[in-house]
Amino acid sequence: MSHAPAPTVTNRRLEDGAREFEGIFISQMLETAWSTVPTDGMTGGGMGEEIFRSLMIQDIGQQMARQGGIGLAPHIHAELLKMQEARKP
């Protein structure tokens, strides 16, 4: 039976870091998927659209992670806790 760690500042920071990592991971997946969508046509494409698309994808990835993501953050958090416990004397 696993016991949940006490909510400490360190634990909260690990949770936040795991969630942020998941957001970056999701953004990278979305970036790859969106790279196949053409940018020409009505919007004209160009540098402005590339920059906006990149920022939009990063934001979507972070929002998805904050709303539960794809389930990666809890596993990352658990591994970070294990690593932290292993470092204790």
NUGUNU-665898 format. One record per atom (N, C-alpha, C): atom name; x, y, z negated. Coordinates in steps of 0.001 Angstrom, whole numbers. Each point is the difference from the previous one (the first is absolute). Last residue first. Layout:
@at: CA px: X py: Y pz: Z
...
% end
This chain:
@at: N px: 19842 py: 10520 pz: -3168
@at: CA px: 937 py: -902 pz: -705
@at: C px: -716 py: -1018 pz: -863
@at: N px: -1951 py: 2171 pz: 4686
@at: CA px: 45 py: 265 pz: -1445
@at: C px: 925 py: -994 pz: -681
@at: N px: -1128 py: -171 pz: 4689
@at: CA px: 1104 py: 893 pz: -325
@at: C px: 121 py: 294 pz: -1478
@at: N px: -3574 py: -2582 pz: 1910
@at: CA px: 1244 py: -758 pz: 129
@at: C px: 1216 py: 848 pz: -381
@at: N px: -4331 py: 1956 pz: 206
@at: CA px: 123 py: -883 pz: -1169
@at: C px: 1317 py: -772 pz: 30
@at: N px: -1061 py: 2668 pz: 3724
@at: CA px: 247 py: 856 pz: -1149
@at: C px: 211 py: -850 pz: -1255
@at: N px: -1283 py: -2149 pz: 3958
@at: CA px: 1382 py: 477 pz: 115
@at: C px: 378 py: 851 pz: -1220
@at: N px: -4441 py: -1433 pz: 325
@at: CA px: 884 py: -1148 pz: -247
@at: C px: 1466 py: 436 pz: 23
@at: N px: -3222 py: 3191 pz: 1213
@at: CA px: -46 py: -275 pz: -1442
@at: C px: 918 py: -1159 pz: -367
@at: N px: -535 py: 988 pz: 4547
@at: CA px: 775 py: 1057 pz: -654
@at: C px: 24 py: -202 pz: -1516
@at: N px: -2707 py: -2859 pz: 2531
@at: CA px: 1413 py: -313 pz: 202
@at: C px: 898 py: 1054 pz: -643
@at: N px: -4655 py: 721 pz: -83
@at: CA px: 340 py: -1164 pz: -822
@at: C px: 1478 py: -355 pz: 130
@at: N px: -1691 py: 3411 pz: 2779
@at: CA px: 29 py: 432 pz: -1398
@at: C px: 415 py: -1154 pz: -903
@at: N px: -766 py: -969 pz: 4506
@at: CA px: 1238 py: 771 pz: -146
@at: C px: 162 py: 433 pz: -1454
@at: N px: -3991 py: -2069 pz: 1084
@at: CA px: 1099 py: -975 pz: 61
@at: C px: 1356 py: 693 pz: -168
@at: N px: -3967 py: 2654 pz: 226
@at: CA px: 49 py: -787 pz: -1249
@at: C px: 1145 py: -1014 pz: -23
@at: N px: -627 py: 2658 pz: 4049
@at: CA px: 482 py: 737 pz: -1175
@at: C px: 4 py: -829 pz: -1294
@at: N px: -1869 py: -1521 pz: 4331
@at: CA px: 1435 py: -144 pz: -163
@at: C px: 507 py: 624 pz: -1304
@at: N px: -4558 py: -182 pz: 2230
@at: CA px: 309 py: -933 pz: -1081
@at: C px: 1476 py: -197 pz: -268
@at: N px: -2200 py: 3098 pz: 3085
@at: CA px: -92 py: -1353 pz: 547
@at: C px: 408 py: -1044 pz: -1038
@at: N px: -2062 py: 4982 pz: -1254
@at: CA px: 947 py: -470 pz: 1000
@at: C px: -272 py: -1389 pz: 532
@at: N px: -1942 py: 3246 pz: -3525
@at: CA px: 94 py: -1450 pz: -112
@at: C px: 915 py: -632 pz: 1017
@at: N px: -851 py: 4767 pz: -463
@at: CA px: -1342 py: -586 pz: -86
@at: C px: 46 py: -1529 pz: -15
@at: N px: 3950 py: 2717 pz: 427
@at: CA px: -674 py: 483 pz: -1210
@at: C px: -1364 py: -656 pz: -193
@at: N px: 2426 py: -938 pz: 3959
@at: CA px: 672 py: -597 pz: -1162
@at: C px: -676 py: 430 pz: -1295
@at: N px: -1495 py: 1944 pz: 4034
@at: CA px: -372 py: -1419 pz: -59
@at: C px: 614 py: -664 pz: -1229
@at: N px: 1244 py: 4423 pz: 877
@at: CA px: -1399 py: -80 pz: -449
@at: C px: -448 py: -1454 pz: -126
@at: N px: 4254 py: 824 pz: 1809
@at: CA px: -21 py: 304 pz: -1426
@at: C px: -1418 py: -77 pz: -566
@at: N px: 532 py: -596 pz: 4667
@at: CA px: 661 py: -1086 pz: -729
@at: C px: -31 py: 225 pz: -1499
@at: N px: -1563 py: 3437 pz: 2824
@at: CA px: -939 py: -1130 pz: -8
@at: C px: 595 py: -1162 pz: -788
@at: N px: 2775 py: 3698 pz: 715
@at: CA px: -1065 py: 313 pz: -946
@at: C px: -1007 py: -1148 pz: -98
@at: N px: 3432 py: -329 pz: 3191
@at: CA px: 566 py: -57 pz: -1350
@at: C px: -1081 py: 239 pz: -1050
@at: N px: -1224 py: 546 pz: 4483
@at: CA px: 195 py: -1416 pz: -311
@at: C px: 595 py: -165 pz: -1394
@at: N px: -488 py: 4374 pz: 1695
@at: CA px: -1310 py: -592 pz: -240
@at: C px: 133 py: -1470 pz: -421
@at: N px: 3875 py: 2321 pz: 1347
@at: CA px: -465 py: 476 pz: -1304
@at: C px: -1345 py: -627 pz: -369
@at: N px: 1695 py: -961 pz: 4285
@at: CA px: 869 py: -579 pz: -1021
@at: C px: -456 py: 405 pz: -1406
@at: N px: -2189 py: 1932 pz: 3706
@at: CA px: -330 py: -1424 pz: -126
@at: C px: 824 py: -647 pz: -1101
@at: N px: 967 py: 4468 pz: 1132
@at: CA px: -1275 py: -114 pz: -699
@at: C px: -367 py: -1459 pz: -230
@at: N px: 3836 py: 860 pz: 2569
@at: CA px: 204 py: 400 pz: -1392
@at: C px: -1289 py: -170 pz: -795
@at: N px: -215 py: -795 pz: 4618
@at: CA px: 846 py: -1010 pz: -639
@at: C px: 183 py: 312 pz: -1487
@at: N px: -2247 py: 3136 pz: 2685
@at: CA px: -835 py: -1165 pz: -295
@at: C px: 807 py: -1097 pz: -675
@at: N px: 2319 py: 3841 pz: 1391
@at: CA px: -968 py: 330 pz: -1047
@at: C px: -857 py: -1186 pz: -381
@at: N px: 3047 py: -361 pz: 3693
@at: CA px: 658 py: -8 pz: -1302
@at: C px: -978 py: 271 pz: -1145
@at: N px: -2219 py: -1954 pz: 4499
@at: CA px: 1073 py: 933 pz: -323
@at: C px: 503 py: -112 pz: -1422
@at: N px: -5041 py: -905 pz: 2474
@at: CA px: 1207 py: -645 pz: -523
@at: C px: 1020 py: 1018 pz: -442
@at: N px: -4700 py: 538 pz: 1948
@at: CA px: 1230 py: 425 pz: 644
@at: C px: 1278 py: -643 pz: -503
@at: N px: -5111 py: -308 pz: -759
@at: CA px: 832 py: 643 pz: -1021
@at: C px: 1355 py: 419 pz: 536
@at: N px: -3179 py: -2297 pz: 2837
@at: CA px: -563 py: 1255 pz: -494
@at: C px: 911 py: 725 pz: -986
@at: N px: 2682 py: -3528 pz: 2525
@at: CA px: -1435 py: 184 pz: 162
@at: C px: -434 py: 1336 pz: -561
@at: N px: 4188 py: -3431 pz: -1639
@at: CA px: -343 py: 928 pz: 1069
@at: C px: -1524 py: 142 pz: 103
@at: N px: 2483 py: -2968 pz: -3008
@at: CA px: -222 py: 1348 pz: -508
@at: C px: -328 py: 994 pz: 1111
@at: N px: -553 py: -5778 pz: -1052
@at: CA px: 544 py: 1083 pz: 826
@at: C px: -346 py: 1379 pz: -564
@at: N px: 777 py: -4641 pz: -2731
@at: CA px: -1106 py: 861 pz: 416
@at: C px: 573 py: 1166 pz: 808
@at: N px: 2691 py: -3337 pz: -2228
@at: CA px: -536 py: -501 pz: 1267
@at: C px: -1141 py: 853 pz: 532
@at: N px: 2157 py: 715 pz: -4228
@at: CA px: 970 py: 302 pz: 1053
@at: C px: -488 py: -481 pz: 1367
@at: N px: -2252 py: -802 pz: -4247
@at: CA px: -392 py: 1214 pz: 717
@at: C px: 976 py: 340 pz: 1125
@at: N px: 882 py: -3746 pz: -2864
@at: CA px: -1270 py: -216 pz: 708
@at: C px: -368 py: 1217 pz: 855
@at: N px: 3795 py: 333 pz: -2752
@at: CA px: 231 py: -972 pz: 1064
@at: C px: -1267 py: -220 pz: 816
@at: N px: -346 py: 2688 pz: -3782
@at: CA px: 840 py: 682 pz: 998
@at: C px: 246 py: -924 pz: 1191
@at: N px: -2172 py: -1758 pz: -3789
@at: CA px: -885 py: 832 pz: 811
@at: C px: 773 py: 717 pz: 1101
@at: N px: 2465 py: -2514 pz: -3105
@at: CA px: -841 py: -900 pz: 812
@at: C px: -912 py: 803 pz: 919
@at: N px: 2565 py: 2398 pz: -3063
@at: CA px: 861 py: -581 pz: 1029
@at: C px: -781 py: -951 pz: 904
@at: N px: -2209 py: 1845 pz: -3743
@at: CA px: 264 py: 1027 pz: 1015
@at: C px: 865 py: -542 pz: 1132
@at: N px: -737 py: -2745 pz: -3747
@at: CA px: -1219 py: 110 pz: 821
@at: C px: 215 py: 1018 pz: 1110
@at: N px: 3451 py: -360 pz: -3111
@at: CA px: -96 py: -1234 pz: 787
@at: C px: -1213 py: 48 pz: 926
@at: N px: 526 py: 3459 pz: -3097
@at: CA px: 1012 py: 109 pz: 1054
@at: C px: -65 py: -1208 pz: 920
@at: N px: -2746 py: -88 pz: -3781
@at: CA px: -447 py: 1028 pz: 935
@at: C px: 956 py: 179 pz: 1163
@at: N px: 1207 py: -2859 pz: -3535
@at: CA px: -1052 py: -609 pz: 816
@at: C px: -519 py: 1010 pz: 1027
@at: N px: 3080 py: 1584 pz: -3121
@at: CA px: 651 py: -916 pz: 933
@at: C px: -1036 py: -641 pz: 919
@at: N px: -1636 py: 2618 pz: -3473
@at: CA px: 623 py: 842 pz: 1020
@at: C px: 701 py: -856 pz: 1060
@at: N px: -1817 py: -2167 pz: -3733
@at: CA px: -1076 py: 514 pz: 852
@at: C px: 574 py: 860 pz: 1129
@at: N px: 2963 py: -1577 pz: -3265
@at: CA px: -497 py: -1129 pz: 782
@at: C px: -1082 py: 454 pz: 969
@at: N px: 1642 py: 3164 pz: -3059
@at: CA px: 1012 py: -341 pz: 1000
@at: C px: -442 py: -1138 pz: 898
@at: N px: -2733 py: 1198 pz: -3653
@at: CA px: 0 py: 1056 pz: 1007
@at: C px: 986 py: -296 pz: 1123
@at: N px: -45 py: -2900 pz: -3697
@at: CA px: -1247 py: -128 pz: 768
@at: C px: -43 py: 1024 pz: 1124
@at: N px: 3558 py: 322 pz: -3006
@at: CA px: 158 py: -1183 pz: 849
@at: C px: -1244 py: -216 pz: 860
@at: N px: -144 py: 3397 pz: -3196
@at: CA px: 902 py: 382 pz: 1093
@at: C px: 230 py: -1172 pz: 944
@at: N px: -2463 py: -789 pz: -3878
@at: CA px: -772 py: 853 pz: 912
@at: C px: 851 py: 419 pz: 1190
@at: N px: 2087 py: -2370 pz: -3462
@at: CA px: -914 py: -874 pz: 711
@at: C px: -806 py: 793 pz: 1033
@at: N px: 2791 py: 2431 pz: -2858
@at: CA px: 783 py: -794 pz: 933
@at: C px: -894 py: -902 pz: 834
@at: N px: -1960 py: 2456 pz: -3472
@at: CA px: 401 py: 908 pz: 1079
@at: C px: 768 py: -781 pz: 1059
@at: N px: -3300 py: -2985 pz: -2675
@at: CA px: 1049 py: 931 pz: -382
@at: C px: 308 py: 906 pz: 1182
@at: N px: -3641 py: -3958 pz: -1745
@at: CA px: 103 py: 1136 pz: 922
@at: C px: 1005 py: 1028 pz: -509
@at: N px: 355 py: -5389 pz: -856
@at: CA px: -585 py: 1197 pz: -608
@at: C px: 147 py: 1171 pz: 964
@at: N px: -249 py: -4977 pz: 2006
@at: CA px: 917 py: 899 pz: -705
@at: C px: -735 py: 1211 pz: -558
@at: N px: -2140 py: -4965 pz: 655
@at: CA px: 122 py: 1281 pz: 687
@at: C px: 925 py: 914 pz: -788
@at: N px: 123 py: -5456 pz: 238
@at: CA px: -467 py: 1059 pz: -878
@at: C px: 289 py: 1338 pz: 698
@at: N px: -913 py: -5470 pz: 1517
@at: CA px: 832 py: 1199 pz: 66
@at: C px: -594 py: 1083 pz: -874
@at: N px: -71 py: -5582 pz: -167
@at: CA px: -843 py: 1170 pz: 0
@at: C px: 890 py: 1234 pz: 0
% end
